[in-house]
């Protein structure tokens, strides 16, 4: 249709431009002819004027001849006429008037004027009057020739002017005829173009209507056309595919009858708005009931086309967006829920906490952090850690009440919002249920894992705290519970904030302590129980703070582990212990082994083996004189790289010991798969020795297992003669503890080592008698 209209327009414009061009040329030609005719008429008038002047000149001659004397007036008038006649003759000599030959006129005038001049020059001044008559006698033939030439030229000009005028009139008639001819042709062309355009428009309308009907038939959207009373007059075939209804089931019904009851009022408002704003698209969302009875979300667009001849109704277009709404809900759920456990995340938890605080009712926040989770995660792998977190989240859901909110903040941190508190003991009861639930072992990759949690509780009775502040208080209480032994529950009080601030200050100071040389190594002897002689010394780090004084490891080792500072600190302890051990060996010419503790973070360090080699090389200490102590929980590791490091260390000639044995999660049979030389029995078992307790049996079993595996046994934390005697009776080889010696500075340890190698450190029986005294 657009191409037809363009062609028609171009043809019409071409004819119009041609007609205008022809009319313009004809008009210019006509004007030119009229100008020529006007020129001839003007020339004819000039000739007539010249002829009149000639006759006037002849009359003057006669008047002068008849007069009584010389008349200067007649003479001056004669001169004037001659000059004027000459000017007019010059005007007649024009290129435009070249068709008329004026040479005869000019020659006749020149002869006549020459005759006059000759006669006038020969006469005296007072005879001028008679000269005129004489001139008349002599010049009359010339005058007659001149006037005859003038009459011929005038007649020629008159004839040319008539021809030019006739041509001009003919040109006008021809121009009008051509213009009329082009106008008729233009009108006919316009009529044909208009007819073609109307036909094209009609065809386009038909095609558009056909396309519209085709679109309605094939569109996946449901289209309803209703009258002003919302009665459906047309329903598209998509009704069956989308809603399960036939078209006839929907026609002549209200287009609002399928709308969800909660959306009916909104649908009516849309219909009223559409009636009030013809031609405007109104978009919204409605829930519609399908033939199956379920409601589905639809995007609806309503347009009032009652004034459109082809529609004459209100068009309702429905698009099914149920899947999109489900996806949006899924995204919303993901935005406010933890991806691993499905629990609410930090944002949703704080939102619910804020709403609970706004109500002004007592609420409590419980902050839980799993104890030793990082060790489990690093040992068994992240997938195993994720499975443990999912198991813990299920148990927390079970322990919490239905009105409470259990959330995961990230990592191994969980929170519980406890609303509708009956008393302040409600959080403690939940915490006890959690502790009981977590004591149940979880099987991961064939291993039974038991985890505990440190719980901090913050209570608000009047809503006078912001959500972030309350969560921070619960977090502070949790750190207090963890610092006091883990697997505990602590209620927040103001003093805890002070301790948290102190911990932050301690962490800051710890970062500069190594550079400032604030660390020291203390040494505790390990004695052979049968002889009391020193064969090993354990290196223990101490921090001498410039303001706080001597800080024990229990206050800063956990911070060093969390921050990663344990790696450079442990490297320094290793270097210092090896150097001092080699110095004592040379000084006292005796065998001495140095024991150095190694943390999980150090074992994971890629430079561990090279650091040990460097410490041995720099100090000159034999590898067999170095024993590295690792905690029992590291035996659980499935990290091939970590196990490989143990074998690499063993190949260097270094000995390895399991520290705190009996407190971890490992199976004793796992000992045979690691390159271990020594077992160190945890002080918790030694402290409960009584001669008939279950702990005695455990220690006896550990010693028996060690001897079967050809391993050395060291008992930690021996503090009494009873413990010494019982361990000796159970067959323990070596021991350390306050009963023999506290950890000593290097100089004090050096004095103790000055005793002969075969001399006991002390006589346990004598020491017991001294204490009794």
C-alpha positions in Angstrom: 0.0 0.0 0.0 2.9 2.4 0.8 4.5 1.7 -2.6 1.3 2.4 -4.5 0.7 5.6 -2.6 4.3 6.6 -3.3 4.0 5.9 -7.1 0.7 7.8 -7.3 2.1 10.7 -5.5 5.2 10.9 -7.7 3.2 10.6 -11.0 0.8 13.3 -9.8 3.6 15.6 -8.9 5.4 15.0 -12.2 2.3 16.1 -14.2 1.8 19.0 -12.0 5.4 20.2 -12.4 5.1 19.7 -16.3 1.9 21.8 -16.4 3.5 24.5 -14.3 6.6 24.5 -16.6 4.5 24.7 -19.8 2.3 27.5 -18.4 5.4 29.4 -17.3 7.1 29.2 -20.7 3.9 30.2 -22.4 3.5 33.2 -20.1 7.1 34.3 -20.7 6.6 34.0 -24.5 3.3 36.0 -24.3 5.0 38.7 -22.2 7.8 38.9 -24.8 5.4 39.3 -27.7 3.4 42.0 -25.8 6.6 43.8 -25.2 7.5 43.7 -28.9 4.0 45.0 -29.8 4.4 47.8 -27.3 7.7 48.8 -28.8 6.2 49.0 -32.3 3.4 51.1 -31.0 5.8 53.4 -29.3 7.9 53.7 -32.4 4.8 54.5 -34.5 3.9 57.2 -32.0 7.4 58.7 -32.3 7.2 58.7 -36.1 3.9 60.5 -35.9 5.4 63.0 -33.6 8.3 63.6 -36.0 5.9 64.0 -38.9 3.9 66.5 -36.9 7.0 68.4 -36.0 8.0 68.4 -39.7 4.7 69.9 -40.7 4.9 72.4 -37.8 8.4 73.4 -39.1 6.9 74.0 -42.5 4.1 76.1 -41.0 6.8 78.2 -39.1 8.5 78.7 -42.4 5.3 80.0 -43.9 4.6 82.2 -40.9 8.1 83.6 -41.1 7.8 84.3 -44.8 4.5 86.2 -44.3 5.8 88.2 -41.3 6.9 91.8 -41.5 10.4 91.2 -40.1 12.8 88.8 -38.4 11.0 86.7 -35.7 13.5 85.2 -33.2 10.7 83.1 -31.6 10.1 81.3 -34.9 13.8 80.8 -35.3 14.2 79.3 -31.8 11.2 77.1 -32.3 12.6 75.9 -35.6 15.9 74.9 -33.9 14.1 73.2 -31.1 12.0 71.2 -33.4 15.1 70.1 -35.4 16.9 69.0 -32.2 13.8 67.1 -31.0 13.2 65.4 -34.4 16.9 64.3 -34.3 16.6 62.7 -30.8 13.4 60.9 -31.8 15.1 59.5 -34.9 17.9 58.2 -32.8 15.4 56.4 -30.5 13.8 54.8 -33.5 17.2 53.2 -34.4 16.8 50.3 -31.9 17.8 46.5 -32.3 14.2 45.5 -31.3 12.9 47.6 -34.2 15.4 46.3 -36.7 12.6 44.8 -38.8 11.8 48.3 -40.1 14.5 49.9 -42.3 15.0 53.6 -41.1 17.9 54.3 -43.3 15.7 56.0 -45.9 14.1 58.2 -43.3 17.5 59.2 -41.9 18.9 60.0 -45.4 15.9 62.0 -46.3 16.2 63.9 -43.0 19.9 64.5 -43.6 19.3 65.9 -47.1 16.6 68.1 -45.9 18.7 69.4 -42.9 21.8 69.8 -45.1 19.8 72.0 -47.6 18.6 74.1 -44.7 22.1 74.5 -43.3 23.5 75.5 -46.7 21.0 78.2 -47.3 21.1 79.6 -43.8 24.9 79.8 -43.8 24.9 81.8 -47.1 22.4 84.4 -45.9 23.2 87.2 -43.6 21.6 87.5 -40.2 19.0 90.0 -41.0 17.8 88.0 -44.0 16.9 85.0 -41.9 13.3 85.5 -42.3 13.4 85.6 -46.0 15.8 82.6 -45.9 12.9 80.6 -44.6 10.8 81.3 -47.7 13.9 80.9 -49.8 14.5 77.7 -48.0 10.9 76.7 -48.7 11.6 77.3 -52.3 14.8 75.4 -52.2 14.2 72.7 -49.7 10.6 71.8 -50.4 11.6 68.7 -52.5 13.8 67.5 -49.7 11.0 68.1 -47.2 8.6 66.1 -49.4 11.0 63.2 -49.5 11.5 63.4 -45.8 7.8 63.4 -45.0 7.2 60.6 -47.5 9.8 58.4 -45.8 8.2 59.2 -42.4 4.8 58.1 -43.7 6.2 54.9 -45.0 8.0 54.0 -41.8 5.0 54.9 -39.7 2.8 52.6 -41.7 5.4 49.8 -41.4 5.5 50.2 -37.6 1.7 50.2 -37.4 1.6 46.9 -39.4 4.3 45.3 -37.2 2.5 46.4 -34.0 -0.7 44.8 -35.3 1.1 41.6 -36.1 2.7 41.5 -32.6 -0.6 42.2 -30.9 -2.3 39.4 -32.8 0.6 37.0 -32.0 0.3 37.9 -28.3 -3.4 37.2 -28.3 -2.8 33.9 -30.1 -0.1 33.1 -27.5 -2.5 33.7 -24.7 -5.1 31.5 -26.3 -2.5 28.7 -26.9 -1.3 29.0 -23.3 -4.8 28.7 -21.9 -5.4 25.8 -24.2 -2.2 23.9 -23.1 -2.9 24.7 -19.5 -6.4 23.4 -19.8 -5.1 20.3 -21.6 -2.6 19.6 -18.8 -5.2 20.4 -16.2 -7.6 17.8 -17.7 -4.9 15.3 -17.9 -3.8 16.0 -14.4 -7.3 15.6 -13.1 -7.7 12.3 -14.9 -4.4 11.1 -13.5 -5.4 12.3 -10.1 -8.7 10.5 -10.3 -6.9 7.3 -11.4 -4.3 7.7 -8.6 -7.0 8.4 -6.1 -9.0 5.3 -7.2 -5.9 3.2 -7.0 -5.0 4.5 -3.6 -8.5 3.9 -2.3 -8.3 0.3 -3.7 -4.9 -0.2 -2.1 -6.2 1.1 1.2 -9.2 -1.1 1.1 -6.9 -4.1 0.2 -4.6 -3.1 3.1 -7.5 -2.9 5.5 -8.6 -6.3 4.4 -5.1 -7.8 4.8 -4.8 -6.0 8.1 -8.1 -7.5 9.3 -7.0 -10.9 8.0 -3.7 -10.6 9.9 -5.5 -9.5 13.0 -7.8 -12.5 12.8 -4.8 -14.7 12.1 -2.9 -13.3 15.1 -5.9 -13.9 17.3 -6.2 -17.5 16.0 -2.5 -18.3 16.5 -1.7 -16.1 19.5 -0.9 -17.9 22.8 -2.5 -15.0 24.7 -6.2 -15.0 25.4 -8.0 -12.1 23.8 -11.6 -11.2 24.8 -13.6 -8.4 23.2 -16.4 -7.2 25.5 -19.0 -4.6 25.3 -19.5 -1.7 27.8 -21.3 -4.1 30.2 -18.2 -6.4 30.3 -20.1 -9.1 28.4 -17.8 -11.1 26.2 -18.7 -10.9 22.5 -15.5 -12.6 21.1 -13.1 -15.1 22.6 -9.9 -16.1 20.9 -9.1 -19.9 20.3 -6.3 -19.6 22.9 -9.0 -20.0 25.6 -8.8 -23.8 25.3 -5.0 -24.0 25.5 -4.6 -21.6 28.3 -7.7 -22.0 30.4 -9.3 -25.2 29.3 -12.5 -23.5 28.1 -14.2 -23.6 24.7 -14.8 -20.3 23.0 -18.6 -20.8 23.3 -18.2 -21.3 27.0 -16.9 -17.8 27.4 -19.0 -15.9 24.9 -21.9 -13.9 26.4 -20.5 -14.3 29.9 -18.9 -11.6 32.0 -15.2 -11.3 31.5 -14.8 -10.8 35.2 -16.4 -14.0 36.3 -13.1 -16.0 36.2 -11.2 -13.4 38.3 -10.1 -14.5 41.8 -12.5 -13.1 44.4 -9.7 -11.0 46.0 -8.9 -9.4 42.6 -12.5 -8.8 41.5 -12.7 -5.2 42.8 -9.4 -4.4 41.1 -10.7 -5.9 37.8 -13.8 -3.7 38.0 -11.6 -0.6 38.5 -9.6 -1.5 35.5 -12.8 -1.8 33.4 -14.1 1.5 34.6 -10.8 3.2 33.8 -10.8 1.7 30.3 -14.3 3.1 29.6 -13.2 6.5 30.7 -10.0 6.6 28.7 -10.6 5.3 25.1 -7.5 4.2 23.2 -5.3 4.0 26.3 -3.5 0.8 27.2 -4.1 -0.2 30.9 -1.8 -2.9 32.3 -2.1 -4.8 35.5 -2.0 -8.3 36.9 -5.0 -10.6 37.9 -5.4 -14.2 39.0 -7.9 -16.1 36.8 -9.5 -19.5 37.5 -8.9 -22.2 34.9 -11.1 -25.1 34.0 -9.0 -27.3 36.4 -10.1 -25.0 39.3 -6.7 -23.6 40.1 -5.9 -19.9 39.8 -3.1 -18.7 37.6 -1.3 -15.4 37.5 -2.0 -13.4 34.3 -0.7 -10.1 33.0 -3.7 -8.2 31.5 -3.8 -5.3 29.1 -7.2 -3.5 28.5 -7.8 -1.1 25.7 -11.1 0.7 24.9 -11.6 0.4 21.1 -15.4 1.0 21.1 -14.9 3.8 18.6 -12.9 1.6 16.2 -15.2 0.4 13.4 -13.3 -2.9 13.1 -13.5 -3.7 16.8 -16.3 -1.8 18.5 -15.5 -3.1 22.0 -13.2 -3.3 24.9 -10.2 -5.6 24.2 -8.9 -7.7 27.2 -5.6 -9.4 26.5 -4.5 -12.0 29.1 -0.9 -13.5 29.2 -0.1 -16.4 31.5 2.8 -15.3 33.8 2.5 -18.1 36.4 6.0 -19.5 35.6 7.4 -16.0 35.8 5.8 -15.3 39.1 7.1 -18.6 40.4 10.6 -17.7 39.2 10.3 -14.3 40.9 9.2 -15.9 44.1 12.1 -18.3 43.8 14.5 -15.4 43.4 12.9 -13.6 46.3 13.3 -16.8 48.4 16.9 -17.0 47.3 17.5 -13.4 48.2 16.3 -13.9 51.8 17.2 -17.5 52.4 20.4 -19.5 52.7 21.1 -21.5 49.6 22.6 -24.5 51.5 20.2 -25.0 54.4 17.1 -23.2 53.2 17.0 -21.2 56.4 16.3 -17.4 56.5 19.5 -15.4 55.9 20.8 -12.4 57.7 18.6 -9.9 55.9 15.4 -11.8 56.6 16.4 -12.5 60.2 17.0 -8.8 60.8 13.8 -7.8 59.2 11.8 -10.2 61.4 13.8 -9.0 64.5 13.0 -5.4 63.6 9.3 -6.2 63.4 9.4 -8.1 66.7 11.1 -5.2 68.4 8.6 -2.7 67.1 5.8 -4.5 68.9 7.6 -3.8 72.2 7.2 -7.4 73.5 10.1 -9.3 75.1 12.3 -11.1 72.5 15.5 -13.0 72.7 18.3 -13.6 70.1 20.4 -16.7 70.3 23.7 -16.6 68.4 25.2 -20.1 67.8 28.7 -20.9 66.5 29.8 -24.6 66.0 32.9 -25.5 68.0 35.8 -26.8 66.0 33.8 -26.7 62.7 36.8 -25.3 60.8 38.8 -28.3 61.8 36.1 -30.7 60.7 35.7 -28.7 57.4 39.4 -28.7 56.7 39.8 -32.3 57.7 36.9 -34.1 56.0 36.5 -31.6 53.2 34.0 -28.9 52.4 31.3 -31.3 51.1 31.3 -33.1 54.4 31.2 -29.8 56.2 28.1 -28.8 54.1 26.4 -32.0 55.0 27.1 -31.4 58.7 25.7 -27.9 58.4 22.5 -29.2 56.8 22.2 -31.8 59.6 22.7 -29.1 62.3 20.1 -26.8 60.6 17.5 -29.6 60.7 18.2 -30.2 64.4 17.9 -26.5 65.1 14.5 -26.4 63.4 13.4 -29.3 65.6 14.6 -27.7 68.8 13.1 -24.3 68.1 9.4 -23.5 68.6 7.1 -23.0 65.7 6.9 -19.2 66.4 10.7 -18.9 66.5 12.9 -18.0 63.5 16.0 -20.1 62.9 18.5 -18.4 60.4 22.0 -19.1 59.1 24.2 -16.0 58.9 27.0 -17.7 57.1 29.7 -20.3 57.7 28.9 -22.2 60.9 27.0 -19.3 62.5 23.3 -19.7 63.2 20.8 -17.4 65.0 17.4 -18.0 66.6 14.8 -15.3 67.2 12.7 -16.3 70.2 9.4 -14.4 70.4 6.5 -14.6 72.9 8.8 -15.1 75.8 7.0 -16.5 78.8 10.1 -16.0 81.0 13.8 -15.5 80.6 14.4 -19.2 80.9 12.9 -19.9 77.5 16.2 -19.3 75.6 18.0 -21.5 78.1 15.6 -24.3 77.6 16.0 -24.1 73.8 19.8 -24.0 74.2 19.6 -27.2 76.3 17.5 -28.9 73.7 20.1 -27.8 71.1 23.0 -29.2 73.2 21.2 -32.5 73.6 20.4 -32.7 69.9 24.0 -31.9 68.8 25.4 -34.6 71.1 23.8 -37.1 68.9 26.6 -38.2 66.5 26.3 -37.5 62.8 27.7 -40.0 60.3 29.6 -38.4 57.5 31.6 -40.5 55.0 31.4 -43.5 57.3 32.7 -41.5 60.3 30.7 -40.5 63.4 31.2 -36.8 64.1 30.0 -35.1 67.3 29.9 -31.4 67.3 29.0 -28.8 70.0 28.0 -25.2 69.8 28.8 -22.1 71.8 25.6 -20.0 72.4 25.2 -16.4 73.2 21.9 -14.9 74.3 20.7 -11.3 74.3 17.2 -10.4 75.7 15.3 -7.2 75.1 12.1 -6.5 77.0 11.0 -3.1 75.7 12.2 -2.8 72.1 14.7 -0.1 73.1 17.5 -1.5 70.9 18.1 -1.7 67.2 18.3 -5.1 65.5 21.9 -4.8 64.6 22.8 -3.9 68.2 20.9 -6.8 69.6 22.5 -9.2 67.2 25.9 -7.8 68.1 25.2 -8.3 71.8 24.3 -12.0 71.2 27.4 -12.4 69.1 29.5 -10.9 72.0 27.9 -13.3 74.5 28.7 -16.2 72.1 32.4 -15.3 72.0 32.3 -15.1 75.8 30.9 -18.6 75.9 33.5 -19.9 73.5 36.3 -18.2 75.4 35.3 -19.8 78.6 35.5 -23.4 77.3 33.2 -23.8 74.4 30.0 -25.9 74.4 28.5 -23.3 76.7 25.7 -20.9 76.9 26.2 -17.3 78.0 23.8 -14.4 78.6 24.9 -11.0 77.5 25.8 -8.3 80.0 27.6 -5.0 79.6 30.9 -6.3 80.9 31.2 -8.6 77.9 31.5 -5.6 75.5 34.5 -4.5 77.5 36.1 -7.9 77.1 35.3 -7.9 73.4 37.0 -4.6 73.0 40.0 -6.0 75.0 40.1 -8.9 72.6 40.2 -6.6 69.6 43.0 -4.6 71.2 44.8 -7.9 71.9 44.5 -8.9 68.3 46.0 -5.5 67.2 48.9 -5.9 69.6 49.4 -9.5 68.5 50.0 -8.3 64.9 53.0 -6.2 65.9 54.3 -8.5 68.7 56.5 -10.6 66.4 58.2 -7.6 64.8 58.8 -6.0 68.2 60.4 -9.2 69.6 57.8 -9.6 72.4 57.5 -13.4 72.2 59.6 -15.8 74.4 60.0 -19.5 74.4 59.5 -21.4 77.7 60.6 -25.0 78.2 59.1 -27.8 80.2 61.1 -31.0 80.8 59.7 -34.4 79.9 61.2 -37.0 82.2 61.6 -40.7 82.1 59.3 -42.0 84.9 61.6 -44.8 86.1 64.7 -42.7 86.4 63.5 -39.1 86.6 66.0 -38.1 83.9 65.4 -35.4 81.2 65.5 -36.7 77.7 63.0 -34.3 76.0 62.0 -30.7 76.4 58.7 -29.2 75.1 58.9 -25.7 73.7 56.0 -23.5 74.8 55.5 -19.9 73.6 54.8 -17.0 75.9 54.0 -13.4 75.1 55.6 -10.6 77.2 53.3 -7.7 76.5 55.0 -4.3 77.2 51.9 -3.1 79.2 50.0 -6.3 80.1 53.0 -8.3 81.2 53.3 -12.1 80.6 50.3 -13.4 78.6 49.7 -17.1 78.6 49.0 -19.0 75.3 45.4 -19.7 76.2 44.6 -16.0 75.7 46.2 -15.4 72.3 46.7 -18.7 70.5 43.1 -18.9 69.4 43.4 -15.4 68.0 46.5 -16.3 66.2 44.8 -19.3 64.7 41.8 -17.2 63.5 43.9 -14.5 62.0 46.5 -16.8 60.4 49.3 -15.2 62.5 50.0 -18.7 63.9 52.0 -19.5 60.8 54.8 -16.9 61.2 54.7 -17.2 65.0 55.0 -21.0 64.8 57.9 -20.6 62.3 59.7 -18.3 64.8 59.1 -20.7 67.7 60.5 -23.6 65.6 63.7 -21.7 64.7 64.3 -20.5 68.2 63.6 -24.0 69.8 66.0 -25.7 67.3 68.7 -23.1 67.9 68.4 -23.4 71.7 68.2 -27.2 71.7 71.4 -27.4 69.6 73.1 -25.0 71.9 72.3 -27.1 74.9 73.4 -30.3 73.2 76.8 -28.7 72.6 77.0 -27.1 76.0 76.1 -30.2 78.0 77.3 -32.9 75.6 74.2 -34.9 76.0 71.3 -36.2 74.0 68.3 -33.9 74.1 65.1 -33.9 72.0 63.1 -30.7 71.5 59.3 -31.0 71.1 57.5 -28.2 69.1 53.7 -27.9 68.7 52.3 -27.6 65.2 48.8 -26.2 64.6 46.3 -27.2 61.8 47.0 -23.9 60.0 50.7 -24.7 60.0 50.1 -28.1 58.6 48.1 -26.6 55.7 50.9 -24.2 54.9 52.6 -25.1 51.7 56.0 -24.0 53.0 55.9 -26.2 56.2 58.5 -28.8 55.0 60.9 -26.2 53.7 60.5 -24.1 56.9 61.5 -27.2 59.0 64.4 -28.0 56.7 65.6 -24.3 57.0 65.3 -24.4 60.8 67.4 -27.6 61.1 70.0 -26.3 58.6 70.4 -22.9 60.4 70.6 -24.4 63.9 72.6 -27.5 63.0 70.2 -29.6 65.0 70.0 -33.3 63.9 66.5 -34.1 62.5 66.2 -37.0 65.0 66.4 -34.5 67.8 63.2 -32.7 66.7 59.7 -33.9 67.5 56.6 -32.1 66.1 53.4 -32.5 68.1 50.1 -32.4 66.2 46.6 -32.6 67.8 44.6 -35.9 67.5 41.9 -34.1 65.5 44.4 -33.7 62.6 44.4 -37.4 62.2 40.9 -37.1 60.7 42.1 -35.3 57.7 41.4 -36.7 54.3 43.5 -34.0 52.6 46.1 -36.0 50.7 48.4 -33.0 50.7 48.4 -32.8 54.5 49.1 -36.5 55.0 51.8 -36.3 52.4 53.5 -33.5 54.4 53.6 -35.8 57.4 55.4 -38.5 55.4 57.7 -35.8 53.9 58.6 -34.7 57.5 59.1 -38.3 58.5 61.5 -38.8 55.6 63.7 -36.0 57.0 64.2 -38.0 60.1 61.9 -35.9 62.3 59.7 -37.7 64.8 56.0 -37.1 65.1 53.7 -37.2 68.2 49.9 -37.1 68.7 49.1 -34.5 71.3 46.0 -34.5 73.6 45.3 -38.1 72.5 41.8 -39.5 73.5 39.9 -36.2 73.1 39.4 -36.3 69.3 37.0 -38.0 67.0 39.4 -40.5 65.4 39.4 -44.2 65.5 42.4 -45.7 67.2 43.0 -48.1 64.3 43.7 -45.0 62.2 47.1 -44.7 64.0 48.5 -47.5 61.9 48.1 -45.4 58.7 50.1 -42.4 59.9 53.9 -42.1 60.5 53.5 -41.5 64.3 56.2 -42.2 67.0 54.6 -41.0 70.2 51.2 -40.7 71.9 50.6 -38.0 74.5 47.7 -38.8 76.9 45.6 -35.8 77.5 45.7 -34.2 80.9 41.9 -34.6 81.3 42.3 -38.3 81.8 45.4 -38.0 84.0 43.6 -35.5 86.3 40.9 -38.1 87.1 43.2 -41.0 87.9 42.1 -42.6 91.2 43.1 -46.2 90.8 39.7 -47.6 90.1 38.0 -45.1 87.7 37.1 -45.6 84.1 39.8 -43.2 83.2 42.4 -45.6 84.6 41.0 -48.2 82.1 41.2 -45.8 79.2 44.8 -44.8 80.0 45.7 -48.5 80.4 44.1 -49.2 77.0 46.0 -46.3 75.3 49.3 -47.5 76.8 48.6 -51.1 75.7 47.7 -50.0 72.2 50.8 -47.8 71.9 53.0 -50.7 73.0 51.4 -53.0 70.4 52.1 -50.4 67.7 55.6 -49.8 69.1 54.9 -46.2 70.1 56.2 -44.2 72.9 53.7 -42.9 75.5 53.9 -39.5 77.3 51.4 -38.5 80.0 50.6 -34.8 80.3 49.5 -32.8 83.3 51.0 -35.0 86.1 50.7 -32.9 89.3 50.6 -35.3 92.2 52.7 -38.3 93.5 49.6 -40.4 93.2 49.3 -39.7 89.5 53.0 -40.4 89.1 52.8 -43.7 90.9 49.6 -44.9 89.1 51.1 -44.0 85.7 54.3 -45.8 86.5 52.3 -48.8 87.5 50.3 -48.7 84.3 53.6 -48.8 82.3 53.8 -45.3 81.1 57.2 -44.4 79.8 57.4 -40.6 80.2 55.6 -37.8 81.7 55.5 -34.0 82.1 53.6 -31.7 84.5 53.9 -29.4 87.5 54.8 -32.4 89.6 58.2 -32.3 87.9 58.5 -28.7 86.7 56.6 -25.8 85.5 57.5 -24.4 82.0 60.7 -22.4 82.6 62.5 -19.6 80.8 65.5 -20.6 78.7 68.1 -19.6 81.4 66.2 -21.5 84.2 65.9 -24.6 81.9 69.6 -24.3 81.2 70.4 -24.5 84.9 68.3 -27.6 85.2 70.1 -29.2 82.3 73.5 -28.7 84.1 72.8 -31.7 86.3 74.4 -34.9 85.0 72.4 -36.8 82.5 72.1 -39.9 84.7 70.9 -37.8 87.7 67.1 -37.6 88.2 65.4 -34.3 88.1 64.0 -34.9 91.5 63.0 -37.6 93.9 59.2 -37.8 93.7 58.9 -39.4 97.1 61.1 -36.7 98.7 59.1 -34.0 97.0 55.9 -35.5 98.3 57.3 -35.5 101.8 58.4 -31.8 101.4 54.9 -30.9 100.3 53.4 -32.7 103.2 55.7 -30.9 105.6 
